[in-house]
Amino acid sequence: MHEISLVRTIFRTLEDEFPADMDRVRGIYLKAGLLANVQPILMQNAFQAVVADEPRYQQTSLHVEVLPILIRCDDCGETTQVEQYRFICTCGKPSRNVIQGEELLISKVEFDD
């Protein structure tokens, strides 16, 4: 399960960024694109497994927002949401120009006062 390594990487990233404040982290917010190959329920399960081994993170929660796939058409310039993995613009032309949907980002970190 690659979600465990993703969760550990998220914690390492936060530890590098906020070394003195990790005991105060209460919420971690992620944005995951549909093409990032991340399932929110599996991320939650992996998060719980990692937190179980780290007592200082017991009060921390994970929130995952799934972002749709968006493409931009090279012909008409329109941005279209991909449905059922059909990368077709509303004008009918196919597009490979993905502008959203591949990311996995830490969008927000909440701290206890």
Phi and psi in radians as a Rosetta constraint file:
Dihedral C 1 N 2 CA 2 C 2 CIRCULARHARMONIC -1.310 0.35
Dihedral N 2 CA 2 C 2 N 3 CIRCULARHARMONIC -0.200 0.35
Dihedral C 2 N 3 CA 3 C 3 CIRCULARHARMONIC -1.126 0.35
Dihedral N 3 CA 3 C 3 N 4 CIRCULARHARMONIC -0.608 0.35
Dihedral C 3 N 4 CA 4 C 4 CIRCULARHARMONIC -1.054 0.35
Dihedral N 4 CA 4 C 4 N 5 CIRCULARHARMONIC -0.808 0.35
Dihedral C 4 N 5 CA 5 C 5 CIRCULARHARMONIC -1.174 0.35
Dihedral N 5 CA 5 C 5 N 6 CIRCULARHARMONIC -0.582 0.35
Dihedral C 5 N 6 CA 6 C 6 CIRCULARHARMONIC -1.111 0.35
Dihedral N 6 CA 6 C 6 N 7 CIRCULARHARMONIC -0.786 0.35
Dihedral C 6 N 7 CA 7 C 7 CIRCULARHARMONIC -1.105 0.35
Dihedral N 7 CA 7 C 7 N 8 CIRCULARHARMONIC -0.754 0.35
Dihedral C 7 N 8 CA 8 C 8 CIRCULARHARMONIC -1.093 0.35
Dihedral N 8 CA 8 C 8 N 9 CIRCULARHARMONIC -0.680 0.35
Dihedral C 8 N 9 CA 9 C 9 CIRCULARHARMONIC -1.137 0.35
Dihedral N 9 CA 9 C 9 N 10 CIRCULARHARMONIC -0.682 0.35
Dihedral C 9 N 10 CA 10 C 10 CIRCULARHARMONIC -1.063 0.35
Dihedral N 10 CA 10 C 10 N 11 CIRCULARHARMONIC -0.804 0.35
Dihedral C 10 N 11 CA 11 C 11 CIRCULARHARMONIC -1.114 0.35
Dihedral N 11 CA 11 C 11 N 12 CIRCULARHARMONIC -0.722 0.35
Dihedral C 11 N 12 CA 12 C 12 CIRCULARHARMONIC -1.095 0.35
Dihedral N 12 CA 12 C 12 N 13 CIRCULARHARMONIC -0.704 0.35
Dihedral C 12 N 13 CA 13 C 13 CIRCULARHARMONIC -1.071 0.35
Dihedral N 13 CA 13 C 13 N 14 CIRCULARHARMONIC -0.792 0.35
Dihedral C 13 N 14 CA 14 C 14 CIRCULARHARMONIC -1.177 0.35
Dihedral N 14 CA 14 C 14 N 15 CIRCULARHARMONIC -0.658 0.35
Dihedral C 14 N 15 CA 15 C 15 CIRCULARHARMONIC -1.110 0.35
Dihedral N 15 CA 15 C 15 N 16 CIRCULARHARMONIC -0.661 0.35
Dihedral C 15 N 16 CA 16 C 16 CIRCULARHARMONIC -1.175 0.35
Dihedral N 16 CA 16 C 16 N 17 CIRCULARHARMONIC -0.668 0.35
Dihedral C 16 N 17 CA 17 C 17 CIRCULARHARMONIC -1.410 0.35
Dihedral N 17 CA 17 C 17 N 18 CIRCULARHARMONIC -0.651 0.35
Dihedral C 17 N 18 CA 18 C 18 CIRCULARHARMONIC -2.243 0.35
Dihedral N 18 CA 18 C 18 N 19 CIRCULARHARMONIC 1.056 0.35
Dihedral C 18 N 19 CA 19 C 19 CIRCULARHARMONIC -1.032 0.35
Dihedral N 19 CA 19 C 19 N 20 CIRCULARHARMONIC -0.609 0.35
Dihedral C 19 N 20 CA 20 C 20 CIRCULARHARMONIC -1.549 0.35
Dihedral N 20 CA 20 C 20 N 21 CIRCULARHARMONIC -0.134 0.35
Dihedral C 20 N 21 CA 21 C 21 CIRCULARHARMONIC -2.017 0.35
Dihedral N 21 CA 21 C 21 N 22 CIRCULARHARMONIC 0.128 0.35
Dihedral C 21 N 22 CA 22 C 22 CIRCULARHARMONIC -1.111 0.35
Dihedral N 22 CA 22 C 22 N 23 CIRCULARHARMONIC -0.497 0.35
Dihedral C 22 N 23 CA 23 C 23 CIRCULARHARMONIC -1.213 0.35
Dihedral N 23 CA 23 C 23 N 24 CIRCULARHARMONIC -0.274 0.35
Dihedral C 23 N 24 CA 24 C 24 CIRCULARHARMONIC -1.728 0.35
Dihedral N 24 CA 24 C 24 N 25 CIRCULARHARMONIC -0.063 0.35
Dihedral C 24 N 25 CA 25 C 25 CIRCULARHARMONIC -1.187 0.35
Dihedral N 25 CA 25 C 25 N 26 CIRCULARHARMONIC 2.197 0.35
Dihedral C 25 N 26 CA 26 C 26 CIRCULARHARMONIC -2.043 0.35
Dihedral N 26 CA 26 C 26 N 27 CIRCULARHARMONIC -0.425 0.35
Dihedral C 26 N 27 CA 27 C 27 CIRCULARHARMONIC -2.558 0.35
Dihedral N 27 CA 27 C 27 N 28 CIRCULARHARMONIC 2.364 0.35
Dihedral C 27 N 28 CA 28 C 28 CIRCULARHARMONIC -2.102 0.35
Dihedral N 28 CA 28 C 28 N 29 CIRCULARHARMONIC 2.185 0.35
Dihedral C 28 N 29 CA 29 C 29 CIRCULARHARMONIC -1.970 0.35
Dihedral N 29 CA 29 C 29 N 30 CIRCULARHARMONIC 2.207 0.35
Dihedral C 29 N 30 CA 30 C 30 CIRCULARHARMONIC -2.017 0.35
Dihedral N 30 CA 30 C 30 N 31 CIRCULARHARMONIC 2.623 0.35
Dihedral C 30 N 31 CA 31 C 31 CIRCULARHARMONIC -2.048 0.35
Dihedral N 31 CA 31 C 31 N 32 CIRCULARHARMONIC 2.127 0.35
Dihedral C 31 N 32 CA 32 C 32 CIRCULARHARMONIC -2.170 0.35
Dihedral N 32 CA 32 C 32 N 33 CIRCULARHARMONIC 2.107 0.35
Dihedral C 32 N 33 CA 33 C 33 CIRCULARHARMONIC -1.286 0.35
Dihedral N 33 CA 33 C 33 N 34 CIRCULARHARMONIC 2.674 0.35
Dihedral C 33 N 34 CA 34 C 34 CIRCULARHARMONIC -1.018 0.35
Dihedral N 34 CA 34 C 34 N 35 CIRCULARHARMONIC -0.504 0.35
Dihedral C 34 N 35 CA 35 C 35 CIRCULARHARMONIC -1.509 0.35
Dihedral N 35 CA 35 C 35 N 36 CIRCULARHARMONIC -0.022 0.35
Dihedral C 35 N 36 CA 36 C 36 CIRCULARHARMONIC -1.344 0.35
Dihedral N 36 CA 36 C 36 N 37 CIRCULARHARMONIC -0.091 0.35
Dihedral C 36 N 37 CA 37 C 37 CIRCULARHARMONIC 1.046 0.35
Dihedral N 37 CA 37 C 37 N 38 CIRCULARHARMONIC 0.753 0.35
Dihedral C 37 N 38 CA 38 C 38 CIRCULARHARMONIC -2.168 0.35
Dihedral N 38 CA 38 C 38 N 39 CIRCULARHARMONIC 2.151 0.35
Dihedral C 38 N 39 CA 39 C 39 CIRCULARHARMONIC -1.728 0.35
Dihedral N 39 CA 39 C 39 N 40 CIRCULARHARMONIC 2.156 0.35
Dihedral C 39 N 40 CA 40 C 40 CIRCULARHARMONIC -0.936 0.35
Dihedral N 40 CA 40 C 40 N 41 CIRCULARHARMONIC -0.737 0.35
Dihedral C 40 N 41 CA 41 C 41 CIRCULARHARMONIC -1.161 0.35
Dihedral N 41 CA 41 C 41 N 42 CIRCULARHARMONIC -0.647 0.35
Dihedral C 41 N 42 CA 42 C 42 CIRCULARHARMONIC -1.224 0.35
Dihedral N 42 CA 42 C 42 N 43 CIRCULARHARMONIC -0.617 0.35
Dihedral C 42 N 43 CA 43 C 43 CIRCULARHARMONIC -1.123 0.35
Dihedral N 43 CA 43 C 43 N 44 CIRCULARHARMONIC -0.725 0.35
Dihedral C 43 N 44 CA 44 C 44 CIRCULARHARMONIC -1.102 0.35
Dihedral N 44 CA 44 C 44 N 45 CIRCULARHARMONIC -0.759 0.35
Dihedral C 44 N 45 CA 45 C 45 CIRCULARHARMONIC -1.104 0.35
Dihedral N 45 CA 45 C 45 N 46 CIRCULARHARMONIC -0.763 0.35
Dihedral C 45 N 46 CA 46 C 46 CIRCULARHARMONIC -1.132 0.35
Dihedral N 46 CA 46 C 46 N 47 CIRCULARHARMONIC -0.702 0.35
Dihedral C 46 N 47 CA 47 C 47 CIRCULARHARMONIC -1.047 0.35
Dihedral N 47 CA 47 C 47 N 48 CIRCULARHARMONIC -0.806 0.35
Dihedral C 47 N 48 CA 48 C 48 CIRCULARHARMONIC -1.085 0.35
Dihedral N 48 CA 48 C 48 N 49 CIRCULARHARMONIC -0.671 0.35
Dihedral C 48 N 49 CA 49 C 49 CIRCULARHARMONIC -1.152 0.35
Dihedral N 49 CA 49 C 49 N 50 CIRCULARHARMONIC -0.746 0.35
Dihedral C 49 N 50 CA 50 C 50 CIRCULARHARMONIC -1.188 0.35
Dihedral N 50 CA 50 C 50 N 51 CIRCULARHARMONIC -0.755 0.35
Dihedral C 50 N 51 CA 51 C 51 CIRCULARHARMONIC -1.112 0.35
Dihedral N 51 CA 51 C 51 N 52 CIRCULARHARMONIC -0.595 0.35
Dihedral C 51 N 52 CA 52 C 52 CIRCULARHARMONIC -1.061 0.35
Dihedral N 52 CA 52 C 52 N 53 CIRCULARHARMONIC -0.512 0.35
Dihedral C 52 N 53 CA 53 C 53 CIRCULARHARMONIC -1.577 0.35
Dihedral N 53 CA 53 C 53 N 54 CIRCULARHARMONIC -0.126 0.35
Dihedral C 53 N 54 CA 54 C 54 CIRCULARHARMONIC -2.156 0.35
Dihedral N 54 CA 54 C 54 N 55 CIRCULARHARMONIC 1.627 0.35
Dihedral C 54 N 55 CA 55 C 55 CIRCULARHARMONIC -0.993 0.35
Dihedral N 55 CA 55 C 55 N 56 CIRCULARHARMONIC -0.550 0.35
Dihedral C 55 N 56 CA 56 C 56 CIRCULARHARMONIC -1.235 0.35
Dihedral N 56 CA 56 C 56 N 57 CIRCULARHARMONIC -0.227 0.35
Dihedral C 56 N 57 CA 57 C 57 CIRCULARHARMONIC -1.792 0.35
Dihedral N 57 CA 57 C 57 N 58 CIRCULARHARMONIC 0.160 0.35
Dihedral C 57 N 58 CA 58 C 58 CIRCULARHARMONIC -1.004 0.35
Dihedral N 58 CA 58 C 58 N 59 CIRCULARHARMONIC -0.527 0.35
Dihedral C 58 N 59 CA 59 C 59 CIRCULARHARMONIC -1.625 0.35
Dihedral N 59 CA 59 C 59 N 60 CIRCULARHARMONIC 0.150 0.35
Dihedral C 59 N 60 CA 60 C 60 CIRCULARHARMONIC -1.687 0.35
Dihedral N 60 CA 60 C 60 N 61 CIRCULARHARMONIC 2.465 0.35
Dihedral C 60 N 61 CA 61 C 61 CIRCULARHARMONIC -2.114 0.35
Dihedral N 61 CA 61 C 61 N 62 CIRCULARHARMONIC 2.722 0.35
Dihedral C 61 N 62 CA 62 C 62 CIRCULARHARMONIC -2.008 0.35
Dihedral N 62 CA 62 C 62 N 63 CIRCULARHARMONIC 2.365 0.35
Dihedral C 62 N 63 CA 63 C 63 CIRCULARHARMONIC -2.223 0.35
Dihedral N 63 CA 63 C 63 N 64 CIRCULARHARMONIC 2.180 0.35
Dihedral C 63 N 64 CA 64 C 64 CIRCULARHARMONIC -2.053 0.35
Dihedral N 64 CA 64 C 64 N 65 CIRCULARHARMONIC 2.121 0.35
Dihedral C 64 N 65 CA 65 C 65 CIRCULARHARMONIC -1.814 0.35
Dihedral N 65 CA 65 C 65 N 66 CIRCULARHARMONIC 2.152 0.35
Dihedral C 65 N 66 CA 66 C 66 CIRCULARHARMONIC -1.578 0.35
Dihedral N 66 CA 66 C 66 N 67 CIRCULARHARMONIC 2.213 0.35
Dihedral C 66 N 67 CA 67 C 67 CIRCULARHARMONIC -1.742 0.35
Dihedral N 67 CA 67 C 67 N 68 CIRCULARHARMONIC 2.404 0.35
Dihedral C 67 N 68 CA 68 C 68 CIRCULARHARMONIC -1.233 0.35
Dihedral N 68 CA 68 C 68 N 69 CIRCULARHARMONIC 2.891 0.35
Dihedral C 68 N 69 CA 69 C 69 CIRCULARHARMONIC -1.480 0.35
Dihedral N 69 CA 69 C 69 N 70 CIRCULARHARMONIC 2.212 0.35
Dihedral C 69 N 70 CA 70 C 70 CIRCULARHARMONIC -2.082 0.35
Dihedral N 70 CA 70 C 70 N 71 CIRCULARHARMONIC 2.415 0.35
Dihedral C 70 N 71 CA 71 C 71 CIRCULARHARMONIC -2.131 0.35
Dihedral N 71 CA 71 C 71 N 72 CIRCULARHARMONIC 2.683 0.35
Dihedral C 71 N 72 CA 72 C 72 CIRCULARHARMONIC -2.027 0.35
Dihedral N 72 CA 72 C 72 N 73 CIRCULARHARMONIC 2.263 0.35
Dihedral C 72 N 73 CA 73 C 73 CIRCULARHARMONIC -1.365 0.35
Dihedral N 73 CA 73 C 73 N 74 CIRCULARHARMONIC 2.257 0.35
Dihedral C 73 N 74 CA 74 C 74 CIRCULARHARMONIC -1.262 0.35
Dihedral N 74 CA 74 C 74 N 75 CIRCULARHARMONIC -0.405 0.35
Dihedral C 74 N 75 CA 75 C 75 CIRCULARHARMONIC -1.454 0.35
Dihedral N 75 CA 75 C 75 N 76 CIRCULARHARMONIC -0.907 0.35
Dihedral C 75 N 76 CA 76 C 76 CIRCULARHARMONIC -1.836 0.35
Dihedral N 76 CA 76 C 76 N 77 CIRCULARHARMONIC -0.221 0.35
Dihedral C 76 N 77 CA 77 C 77 CIRCULARHARMONIC 1.436 0.35
Dihedral N 77 CA 77 C 77 N 78 CIRCULARHARMONIC 0.004 0.35
Dihedral C 77 N 78 CA 78 C 78 CIRCULARHARMONIC -1.245 0.35
Dihedral N 78 CA 78 C 78 N 79 CIRCULARHARMONIC 2.593 0.35
Dihedral C 78 N 79 CA 79 C 79 CIRCULARHARMONIC -1.778 0.35
Dihedral N 79 CA 79 C 79 N 80 CIRCULARHARMONIC 2.259 0.35
Dihedral C 79 N 80 CA 80 C 80 CIRCULARHARMONIC -2.272 0.35
Dihedral N 80 CA 80 C 80 N 81 CIRCULARHARMONIC 2.433 0.35
Dihedral C 80 N 81 CA 81 C 81 CIRCULARHARMONIC -1.435 0.35
Dihedral N 81 CA 81 C 81 N 82 CIRCULARHARMONIC 2.277 0.35
Dihedral C 81 N 82 CA 82 C 82 CIRCULARHARMONIC -1.340 0.35
Dihedral N 82 CA 82 C 82 N 83 CIRCULARHARMONIC 2.269 0.35
Dihedral C 82 N 83 CA 83 C 83 CIRCULARHARMONIC -2.024 0.35
Dihedral N 83 CA 83 C 83 N 84 CIRCULARHARMONIC 2.333 0.35
Dihedral C 83 N 84 CA 84 C 84 CIRCULARHARMONIC 0.922 0.35
Dihedral N 84 CA 84 C 84 N 85 CIRCULARHARMONIC 0.633 0.35
Dihedral C 84 N 85 CA 85 C 85 CIRCULARHARMONIC 0.992 0.35
Dihedral N 85 CA 85 C 85 N 86 CIRCULARHARMONIC 0.537 0.35
Dihedral C 85 N 86 CA 86 C 86 CIRCULARHARMONIC -1.761 0.35
Dihedral N 86 CA 86 C 86 N 87 CIRCULARHARMONIC 1.897 0.35
Dihedral C 86 N 87 CA 87 C 87 CIRCULARHARMONIC -1.517 0.35
Dihedral N 87 CA 87 C 87 N 88 CIRCULARHARMONIC 1.134 0.35
Dihedral C 87 N 88 CA 88 C 88 CIRCULARHARMONIC -2.122 0.35
Dihedral N 88 CA 88 C 88 N 89 CIRCULARHARMONIC 2.249 0.35
Dihedral C 88 N 89 CA 89 C 89 CIRCULARHARMONIC -1.222 0.35
Dihedral N 89 CA 89 C 89 N 90 CIRCULARHARMONIC 2.832 0.35
Dihedral C 89 N 90 CA 90 C 90 CIRCULARHARMONIC -1.107 0.35
Dihedral N 90 CA 90 C 90 N 91 CIRCULARHARMONIC -0.352 0.35
Dihedral C 90 N 91 CA 91 C 91 CIRCULARHARMONIC -1.391 0.35
Dihedral N 91 CA 91 C 91 N 92 CIRCULARHARMONIC -0.111 0.35
Dihedral C 91 N 92 CA 92 C 92 CIRCULARHARMONIC 1.732 0.35
Dihedral N 92 CA 92 C 92 N 93 CIRCULARHARMONIC -0.119 0.35
Dihedral C 92 N 93 CA 93 C 93 CIRCULARHARMONIC -1.572 0.35
Dihedral N 93 CA 93 C 93 N 94 CIRCULARHARMONIC 2.459 0.35
Dihedral C 93 N 94 CA 94 C 94 CIRCULARHARMONIC -1.254 0.35
Dihedral N 94 CA 94 C 94 N 95 CIRCULARHARMONIC 2.663 0.35
Dihedral C 94 N 95 CA 95 C 95 CIRCULARHARMONIC -2.507 0.35
Dihedral N 95 CA 95 C 95 N 96 CIRCULARHARMONIC 2.432 0.35
Dihedral C 95 N 96 CA 96 C 96 CIRCULARHARMONIC -1.825 0.35
Dihedral N 96 CA 96 C 96 N 97 CIRCULARHARMONIC 0.045 0.35
Dihedral C 96 N 97 CA 97 C 97 CIRCULARHARMONIC -1.462 0.35
Dihedral N 97 CA 97 C 97 N 98 CIRCULARHARMONIC 1.409 0.35
Dihedral C 97 N 98 CA 98 C 98 CIRCULARHARMONIC -1.368 0.35
Dihedral N 98 CA 98 C 98 N 99 CIRCULARHARMONIC 2.142 0.35
Dihedral C 98 N 99 CA 99 C 99 CIRCULARHARMONIC -1.894 0.35
Dihedral N 99 CA 99 C 99 N 100 CIRCULARHARMONIC -0.191 0.35
Dihedral C 99 N 100 CA 100 C 100 CIRCULARHARMONIC -2.722 0.35
Dihedral N 100 CA 100 C 100 N 101 CIRCULARHARMONIC 2.514 0.35
Dihedral C 100 N 101 CA 101 C 101 CIRCULARHARMONIC 2.248 0.35
Dihedral N 101 CA 101 C 101 N 102 CIRCULARHARMONIC -0.181 0.35
Dihedral C 101 N 102 CA 102 C 102 CIRCULARHARMONIC -1.825 0.35
Dihedral N 102 CA 102 C 102 N 103 CIRCULARHARMONIC -0.119 0.35
Dihedral C 102 N 103 CA 103 C 103 CIRCULARHARMONIC -1.433 0.35
Dihedral N 103 CA 103 C 103 N 104 CIRCULARHARMONIC 2.704 0.35
Dihedral C 103 N 104 CA 104 C 104 CIRCULARHARMONIC -2.427 0.35
Dihedral N 104 CA 104 C 104 N 105 CIRCULARHARMONIC 1.794 0.35
Dihedral C 104 N 105 CA 105 C 105 CIRCULARHARMONIC -2.187 0.35
Dihedral N 105 CA 105 C 105 N 106 CIRCULARHARMONIC 2.498 0.35
Dihedral C 105 N 106 CA 106 C 106 CIRCULARHARMONIC -1.439 0.35
Dihedral N 106 CA 106 C 106 N 107 CIRCULARHARMONIC 1.915 0.35
Dihedral C 106 N 107 CA 107 C 107 CIRCULARHARMONIC -1.614 0.35
Dihedral N 107 CA 107 C 107 N 108 CIRCULARHARMONIC -0.431 0.35
Dihedral C 107 N 108 CA 108 C 108 CIRCULARHARMONIC -2.808 0.35
Dihedral N 108 CA 108 C 108 N 109 CIRCULARHARMONIC 2.554 0.35
Dihedral C 108 N 109 CA 109 C 109 CIRCULARHARMONIC -2.272 0.35
Dihedral N 109 CA 109 C 109 N 110 CIRCULARHARMONIC 2.204 0.35
Dihedral C 109 N 110 CA 110 C 110 CIRCULARHARMONIC -1.749 0.35
Dihedral N 110 CA 110 C 110 N 111 CIRCULARHARMONIC 2.417 0.35
Dihedral C 110 N 111 CA 111 C 111 CIRCULARHARMONIC -2.066 0.35
Dihedral N 111 CA 111 C 111 N 112 CIRCULARHARMONIC 2.599 0.35
Dihedral C 111 N 112 CA 112 C 112 CIRCULARHARMONIC -1.320 0.35
Dihedral N 112 CA 112 C 112 N 113 CIRCULARHARMONIC 2.532 0.35
